[in-house]
Amino acid sequence: MPLFTVGETEIPYEVKESARAKRMRLTLLPEKFRVTAPKDSDAASIEGFLRQNEKWVCSRWQELAENPPFNPWPERFEPGAKVFFNGRWEKIVSVTRVKSTACSIEICPTGFSISKGVGSDEASVRSAFVSFSAEFQKRTGR
C-alpha cells in the first residue's frame, strides 16, 4: 500500500481507478485514505492531488487518530463482554459450543446467549449478530 509522507507522518492510501470519475476525490476510511481517480491518471498527478490537499488530509488523519470510529463489537465474544444493540449496550450472558457449524444468537432477560458452532471464529459470530440485528429490526420495526 502506498504511503503519503508529510514531515514525520506516514499516511496510507489506496488508489481506486474509475471509468466514470471525471476528477479526483478523497475519501477517509478507518485505516487509510482512498483516492478515486479517472482511469487515465498517473502516479505523479495523484501525488500532486494529495499535495494540494495535504492540509486537509493531515487534519482528518489526526482527527481519526484522536477519535477512532465507533465500534459496536467486543474484541472477543465472551460472557461479560458488551455489544451495542438496538441503541444501547447489552451484555453477553453466555457462550456455548454446539456441534453444528452455525452460530446462533438469542435474547434472554439479562442479555445475549450465543451458541458457537464448531470452527466458528469471532468474524462468524459478528456475522451472526449482524443477521440477527437485521431480522430483529424487520420483526419489531425498530
C-alpha positions as CSV (number, residue, x, y, z in Angstrom):
1,M,0.0,0.0,0.0
2,P,1.4,3.4,-0.9
3,L,2.2,5.9,1.8
4,F,1.8,9.7,1.7
5,T,4.5,11.3,3.8
6,V,4.1,14.7,5.4
7,G,7.0,15.5,7.7
8,E,7.3,12.6,10.1
9,T,3.8,11.3,9.4
10,E,3.2,8.5,7.0
11,I,-0.4,8.1,5.8
12,P,-1.5,5.0,4.0
13,Y,-3.8,5.4,1.0
14,E,-5.1,3.4,-1.9
15,V,-5.9,4.4,-5.4
16,K,-9.2,3.3,-7.0
17,E,-9.4,3.9,-10.7
18,S,-12.8,4.7,-12.0
19,A,-14.0,4.9,-15.6
20,R,-16.8,7.2,-14.5
21,A,-14.7,9.7,-12.5
22,K,-14.1,13.0,-14.2
23,R,-11.8,14.3,-11.4
24,M,-10.1,13.0,-8.3
25,R,-11.8,12.6,-5.0
26,L,-10.5,11.8,-1.5
27,T,-12.4,9.6,1.0
28,L,-11.3,8.9,4.6
29,L,-11.6,5.3,5.6
30,P,-11.0,4.0,9.2
31,E,-7.5,2.7,8.3
32,K,-6.4,4.8,5.2
33,F,-7.4,7.3,2.6
34,R,-8.8,6.4,-0.8
35,V,-8.1,8.4,-3.9
36,T,-10.7,7.8,-6.5
37,A,-9.1,8.9,-9.8
38,P,-10.1,8.8,-13.5
39,K,-8.7,5.7,-15.3
40,D,-6.0,7.6,-17.2
41,S,-4.5,9.3,-14.1
42,D,-0.8,8.7,-13.5
43,A,1.1,8.4,-10.2
44,A,2.5,12.0,-10.4
45,S,-0.9,13.5,-10.8
46,I,-2.2,11.5,-7.9
47,E,0.8,12.6,-5.7
48,G,0.1,16.2,-6.8
49,F,-3.5,15.9,-5.8
50,L,-2.5,14.7,-2.4
51,R,0.0,17.6,-2.0
52,Q,-2.7,20.1,-3.0
53,N,-4.9,18.6,-0.2
54,E,-2.1,18.0,2.3
55,K,-3.5,20.2,5.0
56,W,-7.0,18.6,4.8
57,V,-5.5,15.1,4.7
58,C,-3.3,15.7,7.8
59,S,-6.1,17.3,9.8
60,R,-8.5,14.5,9.1
61,W,-5.9,11.8,9.8
62,Q,-5.1,13.5,13.1
63,E,-8.8,13.7,14.0
64,L,-9.1,10.0,13.2
65,A,-6.2,9.2,15.5
66,E,-7.7,11.2,18.3
67,N,-11.3,9.9,17.8
68,P,-11.3,6.4,16.5
69,P,-14.5,5.3,14.7
70,F,-17.3,3.8,16.8
71,N,-17.0,0.0,17.1
72,P,-20.1,-1.8,18.4
73,W,-18.3,-5.1,18.7
74,P,-16.3,-6.5,21.6
75,E,-12.8,-7.7,21.0
76,R,-13.9,-11.2,21.9
77,F,-17.5,-12.6,22.2
78,E,-17.3,-14.0,25.7
79,P,-19.5,-13.7,28.8
80,G,-19.3,-10.3,30.3
81,A,-18.5,-8.5,27.0
82,K,-20.9,-6.0,25.7
83,V,-22.5,-5.5,22.3
84,F,-24.1,-2.3,21.1
85,F,-27.6,-3.4,20.1
86,N,-30.9,-1.6,19.4
87,G,-29.4,1.7,20.7
88,R,-27.8,0.5,23.9
89,W,-25.0,-1.7,25.3
90,E,-26.2,-5.3,26.1
91,K,-24.2,-7.9,28.0
92,I,-23.3,-11.3,26.6
93,V,-24.5,-13.6,29.3
94,S,-23.4,-17.0,28.0
95,V,-21.4,-18.5,25.1
96,T,-21.8,-22.2,24.5
97,R,-20.2,-24.5,21.9
98,V,-22.5,-26.6,19.8
99,K,-22.0,-29.4,17.4
100,S,-23.5,-27.7,14.4
101,T,-21.4,-25.4,12.2
102,A,-23.6,-22.3,12.5
103,C,-23.7,-19.6,15.2
104,S,-27.0,-18.5,16.7
105,I,-27.9,-15.6,18.9
106,E,-30.8,-15.4,21.4
107,I,-32.0,-12.6,23.6
108,C,-32.6,-13.6,27.2
109,P,-33.9,-11.3,30.0
110,T,-30.3,-10.3,31.1
111,G,-28.6,-10.0,27.7
112,F,-27.5,-12.3,24.9
113,S,-26.8,-16.0,24.7
114,I,-24.5,-17.1,21.9
115,S,-24.2,-20.7,20.6
116,K,-20.9,-21.0,18.7
117,G,-20.7,-23.7,16.0
118,V,-17.7,-26.0,15.5
119,G,-14.9,-24.0,13.9
120,S,-16.7,-20.6,14.5
121,D,-14.4,-17.6,14.9
122,E,-15.1,-14.1,16.0
123,A,-15.9,-13.0,12.5
124,S,-18.6,-15.7,12.1
125,V,-20.2,-14.6,15.5
126,R,-20.1,-11.0,14.3
127,S,-21.8,-12.0,11.1
128,A,-24.5,-13.9,13.1
129,F,-25.1,-10.7,15.2
130,V,-25.5,-8.6,12.0
131,S,-28.0,-11.1,10.6
132,F,-29.8,-11.3,14.0
133,S,-30.0,-7.4,14.2
134,A,-31.4,-7.1,10.7
135,E,-34.0,-9.8,11.4
136,F,-34.9,-8.2,14.8
137,Q,-35.4,-4.8,13.1
138,K,-37.6,-6.3,10.5
139,R,-39.8,-8.1,13.0
140,T,-40.1,-5.3,15.5
141,G,-39.9,-2.2,13.2
142,R,-37.1,-0.7,15.4
